[in-house]
């Protein structure tokens, strides 16, 4: 039985506006428990097209989605088993993808060209075994060459492609083992490689910059960023292009330091450096830059964000201490927006969620938030994210966490949020207003409507109790204790009193 009453609602359920969800696209659930689960292997956006690399039942797929609406255009499967690493890029008037896959004698790398209509003109196998890490495809500025890098048994392999297929390869012995590496292009066409080296004299991996000629793989120059005999660096260093031939490298240390260095790629000369000391041990998670504004954004693994400028050093810091079973924090920025994407355990029964937090680029003020929790009783993990103008594209994995890895599985979800509402908007407390209240001791499903909405349930003190669609909210309310609850979905608010 439902009875209606009027109540003055002064509950402040959000200090900031909720970022509007424009659309969601959920890939099909696997039909069996897939072991380590399905993963995302890169996203790219151009105009109204969003290219997503992912797996389904561990098999490689590429999907083209309309970026504004979420409508699928096409999806192709390659038949390869994917091992977590890879990428997708637009490549002239086509698209290119590469990934670490199962091969006949181990783990190799395969690269494919996709036409805009979804056909595959060619596939090239790198002919490698036991590939530990890979990076790419990296597309040059002209859009006529793409590169894939793979590390195998002490050798870095480089592969070059044009629109007709493979056009060359090279090998670079690394000397000491590389635990991890990342790579990108700068505007001058150099390959910038940042490697974490297992140096025999050091107690931790040591970051090393290596600048390569992209055509033949020859080393233009290289340099270690830290002492090769100490216990210093606590997470992989990251390098991003800055402006022209300049690149920025960031790393963090156990001694509580954030270290930044700008280097000329051609000469290796350091043109700027900055050292920031924190009262904690920062673990670097992500770096974003806006060179036109001189802005550097550094995200740490528990969700804190620090903004720096080349002229003034540290500008602001948004301090968080999030906990998560599977950390994967990312910071993204452009001239209008700064947005943090981070997993966070809110200690609710649905498991780990993904938090999206829009920050004022100038002050660090929180302008808006959103949460992603796709399926009940799962851990949601951010897999990849892209910031395109005022649109944030996020792909996340809802993982059914079990005690046996052979019986885990994931479902992938692409979500797109509108950040334009955060421009010049600051949070404010809500004004108390009369709202309709509903007395119900049982089901509330008919009050939540048939449209798919993401509801949040709060108690009278503003504490978040549950999130999900109408079905999940109805199931939660049925077992909830007596009391008054507020359910919110966007601008819609319902107050329920359970006798």
Secondary structure, DSSP 8 states (H G I E B T S, - for coil): -EEEEEEEE-----SSEE-EEEEEEE----SS--TT---EEEEEEETTEEEEEEEETTEEEEEEEETTT--EEEEEEEEEEEEEEEEEEEETTEEEEEEEEEETTEEEEEEEEEETTS---EEEE---SS--EEEEEEE-TTSS-EEEEEEETTEEEEEEEETTEEEEEEEEE-SS-EEEEEEEE-TTS-EEEEEEE--TT-SS-EEEEEEE-TTT--EEEEEESS-TTSS-B-S--EEEE-STTEEEEEEEBTTSEEEEEEEETTT--EEEEEEEE-SS---EEEEEEEGGGTEEEEEETTS-EEEEETTTEEEEEE------SS---EEEE-SS-EEEEEEE----TT--EEEEEEE-TTT--EEEEEEE--STT-EEEEEEEEEETTEEEEEEEEEE--SSGGG-EEEEEEEEEE-GGGTT--------EEEEEEEESS--HHHH-SS---EEEE-TT--EEEEE-HHHHHHHHHHS-SEEEEEEETTEEEEEEE-
